[in-house]
Amino acid sequence: MSLAPFSPTAGTLDATAQHGTIVVDTEDAGHEAGDLLQAGLDVAALPVLWDVVCGPWTPHTPAGPVLFKSCGWAGWDLAAARLALHQGAAGPR
């Protein structure tokens, strides 16, 4: 599940998210993750995507949902653009 609000005062998630595991895109999510802040969650304590992909990470509640909160970090946009350019240079599939 992906969460969309991008400001500290916007939100679509309530405290029931505490029954799952929430992963944020970067450590900067604490400045923009209004849905998580309004739910009273400690955003700074949440794992970041890097930890999940490259580190020894396991969900705290394996039976619950895993939610991914992206705050639209420009680095992901750059990575997607580089991948698109790379694949475009390789020619059509």
N, C-alpha and C positions, 0 to 999 in steps of 0.2 A: 504494500500500500504506500502511496506517495502522498505527502501533505503539502498543501499549496500556499498558505498565507506567508507573506514576506515582510511583515512589519511587526513590531512589538505589541501593537494594539489589535491586530487581526487574528482570527483564530477559527478553526473548524474541529478542534479536538478537545475532548474533555479529559478529566482525570482517569477515565477508564483505560487510557493508554498505558497506565502503569502496570497493567496485567500482561503486557507484552514487552518486547525489546525495541527500543528506538535507536536508530543510527542516524547521525547527522553527516552532512557532506564535509564540513570543515569545522575547525574550532571556533570560527567566527559566527557560527549559527546562533550563539547566545545574543547577538545584537539584532537578529531579524526573525527569530523563530517565535512569533507571537502566540501561535497555537500551543506550543510547548510551555512557554512562559506563563500563559494564562492558566494552564493546567497545573501550575505550581511545581513543574519539574526542574531539576537542577541540570540545565542544558550543558554546563561545563563538564559534568560528570558522565555524559553520554559518549559512547564510542563514536569515532569518526570513520568515514568510509575507508580511509587508508588502513586503519586497524583491522577492519573486517577483511579486506582484500589481501593485505600483506603481513598482517601480524597474527599472533596466536590469540584469536578472539573466539569466544563462545557466548551464545546468548545467556542472559541471566535467568530467563524463564523459557526454556526450550519448548514448552507446550503452547505458549502464547504466540501471537502474531509478531512478525518483525516489520517495523515501520521505518521507512526511509524518509528523512526530512532533508530536502535540498533547498538551499536559500538562493540558488541561482548564481553560484560563485563563477566569476568570469573565467577562471582557470579551466572549468569543465567545458565552457563554450570554446575556448582556444583549443583544447584537446580534441573536441569533436570536429572543429574546422581543419585541424592538421590531419586527422584521420581521413576526412572526406577528400582533402587535397591529395593525400598519399594514394588512396584508392582510385581517385580519378586519374592520377598519373600512370597507374598500372593498367589502365584501359578497361573497357567494358568486360563484364563477366559473361 
